[in-house]
């Protein structure tokens, strides 16, 4: 205790000790590192190390119609897909956005589908609301979202859900790469995305089955 006291980690008070300033600073740093999305970065790095592609953590934007790229790790491959943290894209167009849509509350999803304007961004952009409904049902069944040229021509993305302690999907962890390379290793990329999504979910305190079984179906 003398060592802790000399370092200002504890303070002697009548009848015992209380936490010192340095201990409070250390606690604050630990909490910050465990907070989302900071806690996802080490896992994102492991996923990146496993494939060398661009890794994106997508969360719901305040307007509830877009996905925000909260964290991005750029690919190490010379030929790569480049994105920036803080950028946004329509939910229907991106793999991580579709993960969020597939797990949206039914009433909110119906309102979204009734008002959304499906703008074509690339050859693979979903064209109709019915096609989007079918895609979301598929994602609920498989627990994973794949997008080929949904937003950018020549780019393939795969995303897995990130689930918090309450069992709510709060993000999508995606891997994006040039389709010419990604399509040759789709199976590997899907497994990496699922592994990363589950690991982040466990860090957040989620203890249920992964991915969510059938969501709302």
LUMMIKOL-251402 format. One line per field, with one value per residue (C-alpha): residue number from 1; z, y, x; residue in one letter. Coordinates in Angstrom, 3 decimals, padded with zeros to 6 digits. Example, Ala and Ser with C-alpha at 12.3 -4.5 7.8 and 13.67 -1.06 7.14 Angstrom:
% residues 2
i: c(1|2)
z: c(007.800|007.140)
y: c(-004.500|-001.060)
x: c(012.300|013.670)
aa: c(a|s)
***
This chain:
% residues 217
i: c(1|2|3|4|5|6|7|8|9|10|11|12|13|14|15|16|17|18|19|20|21|22|23|24|25|26|27|28|29|30|31|32|33|34|35|36|37|38|39|40|41|42|43|44|45|46|47|48|49|50|51|52|53|54|55|56|57|58|59|60|61|62|63|64|65|66|67|68|69|70|71|72|73|74|75|76|77|78|79|80|81|82|83|84|85|86|87|88|89|90|91|92|93|94|95|96|97|98|99|100|101|102|103|104|105|106|107|108|109|110|111|112|113|114|115|116|117|118|119|120|121|122|123|124|125|126|127|128|129|130|131|132|133|134|135|136|137|138|139|140|141|142|143|144|145|146|147|148|149|150|151|152|153|154|155|156|157|158|159|160|161|162|163|164|165|166|167|168|169|170|171|172|173|174|175|176|177|178|179|180|181|182|183|184|185|186|187|188|189|190|191|192|193|194|195|196|197|198|199|200|201|202|203|204|205|206|207|208|209|210|211|212|213|214|215|216|217)
z: c(000.000|000.621|-003.039|-004.149|-001.717|-002.942|-006.506|-005.525|-006.350|-002.816|-000.057|003.651|005.492|009.038|009.220|005.893|002.353|-000.549|-004.285|-005.339|-008.413|-010.418|-009.884|-011.116|-014.229|-014.870|-014.442|-016.853|-019.452|-019.087|-019.446|-022.539|-024.148|-023.417|-024.811|-028.237|-030.867|-029.382|-028.082|-031.629|-032.974|-031.767|-033.285|-036.515|-036.652|-036.275|-039.120|-041.208|-040.465|-041.678|-045.102|-045.817|-046.951|-045.808|-042.522|-041.673|-038.568|-039.648|-037.198|-037.611|-038.477|-036.489|-039.448|-039.359|-043.155|-043.490|-042.131|-040.623|-040.914|-037.261|-037.675|-040.784|-041.176|-044.666|-046.693|-046.904|-050.457|-053.131|-055.157|-052.572|-051.726|-049.780|-047.385|-044.623|-041.049|-040.655|-044.185|-044.714|-047.220|-047.647|-045.551|-048.539|-050.485|-048.115|-046.518|-043.009|-043.638|-044.725|-041.488|-039.554|-041.698|-041.362|-037.586|-037.392|-035.455|-037.762|-037.408|-038.135|-041.043|-042.644|-042.372|-043.904|-046.811|-047.443|-047.856|-049.155|-052.603|-054.112|-056.012|-058.311|-057.273|-059.091|-061.192|-058.110|-056.304|-055.184|-057.536|-055.848|-052.358|-052.908|-053.794|-050.659|-048.526|-049.975|-049.332|-045.694|-045.184|-046.589|-044.187|-041.220|-042.292|-042.802|-040.289|-042.852|-045.641|-048.966|-051.433|-054.913|-056.502|-054.338|-053.910|-055.884|-059.162|-058.826|-055.025|-052.975|-049.293|-046.615|-043.180|-039.913|-036.995|-033.832|-030.923|-027.560|-024.080|-024.531|-027.693|-030.015|-033.290|-033.077|-035.954|-038.908|-039.260|-042.944|-045.146|-048.490|-051.377|-055.160|-056.430|-058.767|-055.695|-053.121|-055.103|-055.184|-051.371|-050.433|-047.967|-046.079|-045.931|-044.676|-041.883|-040.895|-040.768|-038.608|-036.310|-035.890|-035.376|-032.713|-030.895|-030.680|-029.516|-026.725|-025.670|-025.424|-023.099|-025.490|-024.356|-026.659|-029.847|-032.738|-035.207|-034.102|-035.079|-037.649|-036.121|-036.483|-038.780)
y: c(000.000|002.339|002.050|002.854|005.728|007.184|007.071|008.863|005.803|005.703|008.304|007.562|008.678|008.015|004.361|003.307|004.496|006.167|006.240|008.769|010.992|008.644|005.722|007.839|008.799|005.158|004.097|006.752|005.583|001.959|002.878|004.960|002.075|-000.282|002.093|001.579|002.068|002.268|-001.286|-002.557|-001.344|-004.249|-006.740|-004.755|-004.909|-008.695|-008.955|-006.671|-008.816|-011.829|-010.437|-007.158|-005.510|-002.392|-002.934|-000.668|-000.363|001.119|002.572|004.159|007.872|010.250|010.578|006.797|006.589|006.396|004.395|006.263|004.766|005.184|003.497|002.543|000.579|000.989|-002.028|-002.940|-004.269|-001.805|-002.300|-001.449|000.156|003.393|004.902|007.508|007.473|009.787|009.302|008.272|006.180|005.155|002.144|000.217|000.476|-000.802|-004.202|-002.748|-000.544|-003.563|-005.331|-002.407|-002.378|-006.130|-005.781|-002.576|-002.677|-003.693|-000.466|001.702|-000.501|-000.289|003.499|003.535|001.316|003.471|006.621|005.547|006.673|004.028|006.018|004.044|004.365|001.404|-001.609|-003.650|-001.052|-002.533|-001.217|-001.898|-001.965|-005.555|-006.554|-004.797|-006.636|-009.937|-009.009|-008.130|-011.414|-013.249|-011.386|-012.333|-015.952|-016.068|-013.425|-011.844|-009.261|-009.346|-006.473|-006.626|-003.185|-001.859|001.532|001.448|-000.323|-003.092|-003.402|-006.356|-006.022|-008.443|-007.395|-009.109|-007.728|-006.193|-006.855|-005.097|-006.461|-006.002|-008.101|-005.125|-004.858|-001.524|-001.788|-003.768|-004.879|-005.016|-006.055|-004.241|-005.097|-004.971|-007.601|-009.068|-010.275|-010.608|-012.965|-015.530|-015.633|-014.945|-017.812|-016.608|-013.007|-014.072|-016.139|-013.275|-010.800|-013.139|-013.882|-010.174|-009.242|-011.901|-010.923|-007.269|-008.354|-010.444|-007.484|-005.443|-008.065|-009.969|-013.599|-014.962|-016.994|-015.387|-014.237|-013.617|-016.604|-015.435|-011.956|-010.980|-013.839)
x: c(000.000|002.914|003.896|000.344|000.223|003.508|002.197|-001.026|-003.110|-004.525|-004.794|-004.694|-007.820|-009.024|-009.971|-008.449|-007.798|-009.580|-008.849|-006.217|-006.015|-003.779|-006.141|-009.042|-007.078|-006.189|-009.821|-010.993|-008.469|-009.578|-013.240|-012.495|-010.615|-013.512|-016.113|-017.595|-016.283|-012.751|-012.993|-013.509|-010.173|-007.989|-010.430|-010.593|-006.804|-006.871|-009.390|-007.206|-004.155|-006.111|-006.980|-005.191|-008.427|-010.310|-012.152|-015.102|-017.252|-020.585|-023.112|-026.526|-026.523|-028.695|-031.073|-031.693|-031.379|-027.595|-024.710|-021.747|-018.278|-017.282|-013.896|-011.931|-008.707|-007.294|-006.207|-002.550|-002.882|-001.692|-004.908|-007.551|-010.859|-010.330|-012.853|-012.706|-013.909|-016.890|-018.190|-021.812|-023.724|-027.379|-028.354|-029.714|-026.456|-023.785|-023.259|-023.015|-026.048|-028.074|-027.098|-028.570|-031.712|-032.233|-032.250|-034.298|-037.583|-040.425|-042.416|-039.383|-038.332|-041.762|-041.683|-038.189|-039.249|-042.320|-040.242|-036.831|-035.694|-033.434|-030.815|-028.509|-024.852|-023.315|-024.384|-025.305|-027.433|-030.759|-033.451|-036.809|-038.262|-039.385|-035.830|-034.609|-037.172|-035.980|-032.365|-033.077|-034.932|-031.912|-029.606|-031.802|-031.563|-027.806|-026.714|-024.398|-024.704|-022.890|-022.857|-021.368|-021.034|-023.853|-022.216|-018.978|-018.344|-015.782|-016.062|-017.314|-018.216|-019.312|-020.605|-021.481|-023.512|-022.105|-024.467|-024.462|-025.126|-028.885|-028.939|-029.379|-027.478|-025.652|-023.182|-021.978|-018.361|-017.507|-014.636|-014.416|-012.108|-011.807|-014.236|-011.619|-009.705|-012.478|-014.707|-011.888|-011.834|-015.449|-015.606|-012.554|-013.796|-017.236|-015.667|-013.364|-016.242|-018.327|-015.408|-014.681|-018.321|-018.742|-015.541|-016.583|-020.041|-018.488|-016.358|-019.559|-021.038|-023.298|-023.614|-026.313|-026.071|-024.232|-025.329|-028.900|-031.058|-033.596|-033.941|-037.636|-038.669)
aa: c(x|x|x|x|x|x|x|x|x|x|x|x|x|x|x|x|x|x|x|x|x|x|x|x|x|x|x|x|x|x|x|x|x|x|x|x|x|x|x|x|x|x|x|x|x|x|x|x|x|x|x|x|x|x|x|x|x|x|x|x|x|x|x|x|x|x|x|x|x|x|x|x|x|x|x|x|x|x|x|x|x|x|x|x|x|x|x|x|x|x|x|x|x|x|x|x|x|x|x|x|x|x|x|x|x|x|x|x|x|x|x|x|x|x|x|x|x|x|x|x|x|x|x|x|x|x|x|x|x|x|x|x|x|x|x|x|x|x|x|x|x|x|x|x|x|x|x|x|x|x|x|x|x|x|x|x|x|x|x|x|x|x|x|x|x|x|x|x|x|x|x|x|x|x|x|x|x|x|x|x|x|x|x|x|x|x|x|x|x|x|x|x|x|x|x|x|x|x|x|x|x|x|x|x|x|x|x|x|x|x|x|x|x|x|x|x|x)
***
